[in-house]
Amino acid sequence: MFKVNGAKGSEGTVHEVESHAVEQTTCVTERNSIWPQPLWVFGYGSLTWKVDFHHEEAVPCFIRGYVRRFYQYSEDHRGVPGAPGRVVTLMESEKREDIVWGVAYRISSEYAEDVMGHLDYREKGGYKTQMVEAHVHEQEVTKRCLPGIINCIVYVGTEDNPLFTGVRDEEEIARVIVNSVGPSGPNTEYLLNLVDALNRIAPEHRDDHLERLAELVKDKLGTNQS
């Protein structure tokens, strides 16, 4: 059984979120913020393993038509201005069969304002929110009596944001990851924790980009036992 633990987040700014054609209601908080109800957030990077916000449920799932890539500079978490690290973002794929595994977190209306404010601040480095349809792991659909598809908010570093690196060679990315450290810790920790988390979330599905980077990084660190 997949489990993550979290704690209540902090206050912050508000999003206006446009939903896809998925039936849902809205929740109006005492601060007049409007959120989808139920509110789900899809995590595909550090949100898969560093869960520092209050949530009611964590569900392994995937989104279609995207790929996950280390094409985002990080000056606030895994690097610093002038020596940025690298973190992941989502890119739309021309192949419908491309999928990205992650975790969907259900946030209660009581904590929606605080959690989204906290995530706004945490993901402030070039990320915007949009809505995606997350496909729940088939075992979880049966076990938890969940719908097969969940409408989720996701943070994406879009290609027009100033911290988007563009397509980069994996050898170059690995070299930067090995040499980068920021306020949240070493860049290597981000990559290797993400790979470990995905191996727990969906061990039957490999993310080839991440696996290749992990091999390159381990080789450079001298820790590759294979």
One Martini backbone bead per residue (centre of mass of N, CA, C, O) as a GRO file, in nm:
protein
  226
    1MET     BB    1   0.095   0.036   0.023
    2PHE     BB    2   0.053   0.371  -0.035
    3LYS     BB    3   0.243   0.626   0.154
    4VAL     BB    4   0.189   0.954   0.301
    5ASN     BB    5   0.309   1.236   0.480
    6GLY     BB    6   0.171   1.535   0.646
    7ALA     BB    7   0.141   1.897   0.672
    8LYS     BB    8   0.056   2.196   0.738
    9GLY     BB    9   0.037   2.485   0.580
   10SER     BB   10   0.046   2.803   0.434
   11GLU     BB   11  -0.006   3.109   0.338
   12GLY     BB   12  -0.148   3.284   0.035
   13THR     BB   13  -0.233   3.278  -0.271
   14VAL     BB   14  -0.456   3.297  -0.557
   15HIS     BB   15  -0.648   3.110  -0.779
   16GLU     BB   16  -0.764   3.069  -1.111
   17VAL     BB   17  -0.973   2.794  -1.211
   18GLU     BB   18  -1.003   2.588  -1.495
   19SER     BB   19  -1.213   2.351  -1.600
   20HIS     BB   20  -1.296   2.078  -1.726
   21ALA     BB   21  -1.527   1.833  -1.844
   22VAL     BB   22  -1.582   1.801  -1.514
   23GLU     BB   23  -1.765   1.716  -1.262
   24GLN     BB   24  -1.819   1.992  -1.027
   25THR     BB   25  -1.767   2.176  -0.752
   26THR     BB   26  -1.755   2.451  -0.527
   27CYS     BB   27  -1.543   2.631  -0.291
   28VAL     BB   28  -1.614   2.868  -0.032
   29THR     BB   29  -1.436   3.063   0.151
   30GLU     BB   30  -1.393   3.313   0.389
   31ARG     BB   31  -1.201   3.459   0.148
   32ASN     BB   32  -1.338   3.406  -0.140
   33SER     BB   33  -1.236   3.141  -0.241
   34ILE     BB   34  -1.216   2.927  -0.533
   35TRP     BB   35  -1.266   2.572  -0.541
   36PRO     BB   36  -1.252   2.274  -0.609
   37GLN     BB   37  -1.510   2.009  -0.545
   38PRO     BB   38  -1.289   1.838  -0.510
   39LEU     BB   39  -0.947   1.882  -0.408
   40TRP     BB   40  -0.679   1.828  -0.639
   41VAL     BB   41  -0.325   1.735  -0.640
   42PHE     BB   42  -0.058   1.701  -0.869
   43GLY     BB   43   0.239   1.504  -0.829
   44TYR     BB   44   0.587   1.473  -1.004
   45GLY     BB   45   0.800   1.554  -0.796
   46SER     BB   46   0.855   1.647  -0.482
   47LEU     BB   47   0.548   1.571  -0.416
   48THR     BB   48   0.610   1.254  -0.393
   49TRP     BB   49   0.811   1.303  -0.108
   50LYS     BB   50   0.749   1.616  -0.022
   51VAL     BB   51   0.498   1.640   0.232
   52ASP     BB   52   0.404   1.976   0.365
   53PHE     BB   53   0.082   1.902   0.379
   54HIS     BB   54  -0.250   1.891   0.408
   55HIS     BB   55  -0.416   1.565   0.377
   56GLU     BB   56  -0.655   1.299   0.308
   57GLU     BB   57  -0.521   1.189   0.032
   58ALA     BB   58  -0.321   0.934  -0.154
   59VAL     BB   59  -0.286   0.883  -0.518
   60PRO     BB   60  -0.199   0.684  -0.757
   61CYS     BB   61  -0.107   0.829  -1.082
   62PHE     BB   62  -0.183   0.945  -1.424
   63ILE     BB   63  -0.080   1.123  -1.719
   64ARG     BB   64  -0.159   1.219  -2.044
   65GLY     BB   65   0.053   1.360  -2.290
   66TYR     BB   66   0.328   1.345  -2.119
   67VAL     BB   67   0.648   1.470  -2.001
   68ARG     BB   68   0.936   1.433  -1.795
   69ARG     BB   69   1.167   1.711  -1.722
   70PHE     BB   70   1.500   1.862  -1.669
   71TYR     BB   71   1.391   2.196  -1.768
   72GLN     BB   72   1.445   2.345  -1.478
   73TYR     BB   73   1.531   2.593  -1.300
   74SER     BB   74   1.699   2.631  -0.964
   75GLU     BB   75   1.718   2.915  -0.722
   76ASP     BB   76   1.540   2.815  -0.440
   77HIS     BB   77   1.630   2.493  -0.384
   78ARG     BB   78   1.877   2.345  -0.596
   79GLY     BB   79   1.988   2.645  -0.599
   80VAL     BB   80   2.130   2.950  -0.727
   81PRO     BB   81   2.201   3.242  -0.818
   82GLY     BB   82   2.430   3.161  -1.088
   83ALA     BB   83   2.365   2.837  -0.971
   84PRO     BB   84   2.156   2.646  -1.098
   85GLY     BB   85   1.955   2.399  -1.090
   86ARG     BB   86   1.748   2.099  -1.135
   87VAL     BB   87   1.410   2.045  -1.246
   88VAL     BB   88   1.091   1.952  -1.299
   89THR     BB   89   0.871   1.917  -1.581
   90LEU     BB   90   0.615   1.962  -1.818
   91MET     BB   91   0.548   1.808  -2.141
   92GLU     BB   92   0.404   1.798  -2.425
   93SER     BB   93   0.288   1.531  -2.625
   94GLU     BB   94   0.231   1.365  -2.934
   95LYS     BB   95   0.195   1.116  -2.746
   96ARG     BB   96  -0.064   0.957  -2.592
   97GLU     BB   97   0.110   0.719  -2.447
   98ASP     BB   98   0.228   0.920  -2.277
   99ILE     BB   99   0.335   0.910  -1.930
  100VAL     BB  100   0.278   1.037  -1.584
  101TRP     BB  101   0.376   0.968  -1.274
  102GLY     BB  102   0.204   1.002  -0.946
  103VAL     BB  103   0.029   1.220  -0.709
  104ALA     BB  104  -0.286   1.249  -0.555
  105TYR     BB  105  -0.427   1.516  -0.355
  106ARG     BB  106  -0.658   1.553  -0.101
  107ILE     BB  107  -0.829   1.857  -0.019
  108SER     BB  108  -0.975   2.019   0.213
  109SER     BB  109  -1.165   2.297   0.256
  110GLU     BB  110  -1.031   2.385   0.526
  111TYR     BB  111  -0.719   2.383   0.371
  112ALA     BB  112  -0.705   2.516   0.087
  113GLU     BB  113  -0.583   2.797   0.133
  114ASP     BB  114  -0.319   2.711   0.274
  115VAL     BB  115  -0.209   2.505   0.073
  116MET     BB  116  -0.205   2.685  -0.185
  117GLY     BB  117  -0.023   2.899  -0.065
  118HIS     BB  118   0.216   2.714  -0.010
  119LEU     BB  119   0.250   2.613  -0.308
  120ASP     BB  120   0.299   2.882  -0.438
  121TYR     BB  121   0.568   2.929  -0.292
  122ARG     BB  122   0.716   2.663  -0.360
  123GLU     BB  123   0.632   2.715  -0.693
  124LYS     BB  124   0.756   3.009  -0.786
  125GLY     BB  125   0.980   2.897  -1.007
  126GLY     BB  126   0.785   2.921  -1.295
  127TYR     BB  127   0.501   2.829  -1.200
  128LYS     BB  128   0.185   2.697  -1.307
  129THR     BB  129  -0.158   2.649  -1.329
  130GLN     BB  130  -0.349   2.349  -1.406
  131MET     BB  131  -0.556   2.116  -1.567
  132VAL     BB  132  -0.597   1.760  -1.504
  133GLU     BB  133  -0.621   1.417  -1.593
  134ALA     BB  134  -0.623   1.157  -1.360
  135HIS     BB  135  -0.519   0.821  -1.352
  136VAL     BB  136  -0.604   0.569  -1.164
  137HIS     BB  137  -0.497   0.316  -1.015
  138GLU     BB  138  -0.657   0.019  -1.044
  139GLN     BB  139  -0.622  -0.075  -0.747
  140GLU     BB  140  -0.748   0.187  -0.618
  141VAL     BB  141  -1.029   0.178  -0.735
  142THR     BB  142  -1.109  -0.084  -0.586
  143LYS     BB  143  -1.010  -0.034  -0.288
  144ARG     BB  144  -1.146   0.286  -0.268
  145CYS     BB  145  -1.375   0.366  -0.462
  146LEU     BB  146  -1.276   0.517  -0.716
  147PRO     BB  147  -1.239   0.698  -0.967
  148GLY     BB  148  -1.063   0.679  -1.268
  149ILE     BB  149  -1.094   1.001  -1.269
  150ILE     BB  150  -0.909   1.302  -1.186
  151ASN     BB  151  -0.937   1.638  -1.113
  152CYS     BB  152  -0.639   1.843  -1.140
  153ILE     BB  153  -0.396   2.024  -0.999
  154VAL     BB  154  -0.102   2.171  -1.164
  155TYR     BB  155   0.244   2.230  -1.177
  156VAL     BB  156   0.395   2.432  -1.444
  157GLY     BB  157   0.683   2.478  -1.646
  158THR     BB  158   0.668   2.668  -1.889
  159GLU     BB  159   0.825   2.757  -2.192
  160ASP     BB  160   0.783   3.086  -2.114
  161ASN     BB  161   0.962   3.069  -1.879
  162PRO     BB  162   1.267   3.194  -1.747
  163LEU     BB  163   1.347   2.879  -1.627
  164PHE     BB  164   1.358   2.756  -1.898
  165THR     BB  165   1.602   2.555  -2.071
  166GLY     BB  166   1.532   2.353  -2.251
  167VAL     BB  167   1.679   2.136  -2.440
  168ARG     BB  168   1.894   1.888  -2.287
  169ASP     BB  169   2.158   1.719  -2.211
  170GLU     BB  170   2.202   1.463  -1.987
  171GLU     BB  171   2.497   1.510  -1.914
  172GLU     BB  172   2.463   1.804  -1.832
  173ILE     BB  173   2.248   1.767  -1.616
  174ALA     BB  174   2.412   1.578  -1.433
  175ARG     BB  175   2.643   1.776  -1.376
  176VAL     BB  176   2.468   1.987  -1.236
  177ILE     BB  177   2.345   1.813  -1.012
  178VAL     BB  178   2.616   1.736  -0.870
  179ASN     BB  179   2.695   2.071  -0.830
  180SER     BB  180   2.418   2.128  -0.675
  181VAL     BB  181   2.303   2.377  -0.427
  182GLY     BB  182   2.044   2.456  -0.189
  183PRO     BB  183   1.817   2.535   0.053
  184SER     BB  184   1.699   2.220   0.016
  185GLY     BB  185   1.962   2.106  -0.113
  186PRO     BB  186   2.070   1.868  -0.297
  187ASN     BB  187   2.014   1.776  -0.623
  188THR     BB  188   2.050   1.469  -0.588
  189GLU     BB  189   1.818   1.427  -0.390
  190TYR     BB  190   1.589   1.494  -0.578
  191LEU     BB  191   1.636   1.273  -0.788
  192LEU     BB  192   1.660   1.011  -0.605
  193ASN     BB  193   1.387   1.047  -0.458
  194LEU     BB  194   1.212   1.037  -0.711
  195VAL     BB  195   1.287   0.756  -0.806
  196ASP     BB  196   1.202   0.608  -0.548
  197ALA     BB  197   0.905   0.697  -0.548
  198LEU     BB  198   0.828   0.573  -0.828
  199ASN     BB  199   0.898   0.278  -0.744
  200ARG     BB  200   0.653   0.276  -0.543
  201ILE     BB  201   0.410   0.376  -0.710
  202ALA     BB  202   0.532   0.240  -1.013
  203PRO     BB  203   0.724  -0.031  -1.065
  204GLU     BB  204   0.614  -0.109  -1.368
  205HIS     BB  205   0.715   0.196  -1.432
  206ARG     BB  206   0.930   0.373  -1.639
  207ASP     BB  207   1.160   0.654  -1.633
  208ASP     BB  208   1.403   0.700  -1.852
  209HIS     BB  209   1.514   0.981  -1.788
  210LEU     BB  210   1.563   0.934  -1.483
  211GLU     BB  211   1.733   0.675  -1.500
  212ARG     BB  212   1.966   0.795  -1.662
  213LEU     BB  213   2.039   1.018  -1.462
  214ALA     BB  214   2.096   0.836  -1.219
  215GLU     BB  215   2.333   0.686  -1.349
  216LEU     BB  216   2.512   0.933  -1.406
  217VAL     BB  217   2.528   1.036  -1.115
  218LYS     BB  218   2.645   0.780  -0.983
  219ASP     BB  219   2.902   0.777  -1.150
  220LYS     BB  220   3.007   1.058  -1.052
  221LEU     BB  221   2.991   0.962  -0.738
  222GLY     BB  222   3.069   0.647  -0.713
  223THR     BB  223   2.769   0.467  -0.651
  224ASN     BB  224   2.764   0.255  -0.871
  225GLN     BB  225   2.682  -0.102  -0.846
  226SER     BB  226   2.637  -0.209  -1.156
   0.00000   0.00000   0.00000
